[in-house]
Each structure stands twice: as structure tokens, then as C-alpha cells.
Amino acid sequence: MNWQEVFTFQAPATITFGPGAIARLPGLVAGFGERAVVVSDPGVAKAGILPRLLTLLNNAGISAEPFTDVEPNPSVETVTAAVDRFRRTRASFVIGAGGSHSARASRR
């Protein structure tokens, strides 16, 4: 596998990774609904990735609520807080943005 190419993995969640993958987000979530929770960690927010994701989603007509309180090896309390955010915002789907910690928290 060439790590310089975008690839997609699905089982049952879909993971898309690689250069330019962020630009594909609106197409990947088309039809999922109009509200999402974006689960990430503080590093993703500081790196400027989160604002870009939120803008792409907004431009696609999707209202997205960030949840950036994910720590390494997310605790039950963190996942519960993310679920509470999902319910409170009446989101239709969850996007995990970042590394393995965000992916773990967003899948649970």
C-alpha cells in the first residue's frame, strides 16, 4: 500500500485517509443528514484542521458541532459526554477527525 495515496477502509465505520482526504468529506457524508458532531482532539483543533472541516460541512449545508475533549485512550466519561453532545444537538451522524483517539471515541 502506498501511504501517499488516499484510501478508504470500511468495517462497519468508514475511514478515509491520505493527502486530500479532507476535501472529499462533503461527498462522503452526502445523504447522512443535516447535523453532525465532529469528534476530535485538541491537537486537531490547534493544527487548523477542525475549522477547515467545519467550513466544508457548512458549505455543504451541514450544521456541525465540534467535540474536542478527547484524550488519549478515551475514558467512559469522555465517550458519554460525546454521546450527550450528539443527543443534545440532535445530530444525524458522527465524524471522527484526527488520529486513533478520535476514531476510538467516535466509533463507540
C-alpha positions as CSV (number, residue, x, y, z in Angstrom):
1,M,0.0,0.0,0.0
2,N,1.3,3.4,-0.9
3,W,0.7,5.8,2.1
4,Q,0.9,8.8,-0.3
5,E,-2.5,7.9,-1.8
6,V,-5.9,8.3,-0.4
7,F,-7.5,5.0,0.7
8,T,-10.9,4.0,2.3
9,F,-11.4,1.3,4.8
10,Q,-14.9,0.3,5.9
11,A,-15.8,-2.2,8.7
12,P,-18.6,-1.0,9.6
13,A,-17.4,2.6,10.0
14,T,-15.7,4.2,7.0
15,I,-12.2,5.5,7.4
16,T,-10.8,7.7,4.7
17,F,-7.1,8.7,5.0
18,G,-4.4,10.4,2.9
19,P,-3.5,13.6,1.1
20,G,-6.6,15.5,0.0
21,A,-8.9,13.3,2.0
22,I,-10.5,16.3,3.8
23,A,-11.7,17.7,0.6
24,R,-13.7,14.5,0.0
25,L,-15.7,14.9,3.2
26,P,-18.8,16.6,1.8
27,G,-19.2,13.8,-0.8
28,L,-18.6,11.1,1.8
29,V,-21.3,12.3,4.1
30,A,-23.9,13.3,1.5
31,G,-27.2,11.9,2.4
32,F,-26.4,11.3,6.1
33,G,-28.4,14.2,7.4
34,E,-28.1,17.9,8.1
35,R,-26.5,17.8,11.5
36,A,-23.2,16.2,12.6
37,V,-20.9,16.0,15.6
38,V,-17.2,16.2,14.7
39,V,-15.2,14.3,17.4
40,S,-11.6,15.3,17.5
41,D,-8.8,16.1,20.0
42,P,-7.3,19.5,20.9
43,G,-4.3,18.9,18.6
44,V,-6.6,18.7,15.5
45,A,-8.2,22.0,16.5
46,K,-4.8,23.7,17.1
47,A,-3.5,22.4,13.8
48,G,-6.3,24.3,12.0
49,I,-7.8,21.1,10.6
50,L,-11.1,21.4,12.5
51,P,-12.1,24.9,11.2
52,R,-11.5,23.6,7.6
53,L,-13.7,20.6,8.3
54,L,-16.5,22.7,9.8
55,T,-16.3,25.1,6.8
56,L,-16.6,22.3,4.3
57,L,-19.5,20.8,6.1
58,N,-21.2,24.2,6.5
59,N,-20.8,24.9,2.7
60,A,-22.4,21.5,2.0
61,G,-25.4,22.6,4.1
62,I,-24.5,20.5,7.2
63,S,-24.5,22.1,10.6
64,A,-21.6,20.6,12.6
65,E,-20.9,20.7,16.3
66,P,-17.3,20.1,17.4
67,F,-16.4,17.9,20.3
68,T,-12.7,18.3,21.0
69,D,-12.4,16.9,24.6
70,V,-10.9,13.6,23.5
71,E,-7.9,12.4,25.4
72,P,-5.5,9.5,24.6
73,N,-7.4,6.3,25.3
74,P,-10.7,8.0,25.7
75,S,-12.4,7.3,29.0
76,V,-16.0,6.2,29.5
77,E,-16.8,9.7,30.8
78,T,-15.4,11.3,27.6
79,V,-17.4,9.0,25.3
80,T,-20.5,9.6,27.5
81,A,-20.0,13.4,27.1
82,A,-19.7,12.9,23.3
83,V,-22.9,10.9,23.2
84,D,-24.6,13.6,25.2
85,R,-23.5,16.2,22.7
86,F,-24.8,14.0,19.9
87,R,-28.2,13.8,21.5
88,R,-28.4,17.4,22.6
89,T,-27.6,18.6,19.1
90,R,-29.9,16.0,17.5
91,A,-27.2,15.1,15.1
92,S,-27.7,12.5,12.4
93,F,-24.1,11.3,12.3
94,V,-20.6,11.5,13.8
95,I,-17.4,12.3,12.1
96,G,-14.1,11.3,13.8
97,A,-11.4,13.7,12.8
98,G,-7.8,13.0,13.7
99,G,-5.9,10.0,14.9
100,S,-6.7,6.9,16.7
101,H,-8.0,8.5,19.9
102,S,-10.7,10.4,18.0
103,A,-11.5,7.4,15.9
104,R,-12.0,5.3,19.0
105,A,-14.2,7.9,20.7
106,S,-16.3,8.4,17.6
107,R,-17.0,4.7,17.0
108,R,-18.3,3.9,20.4
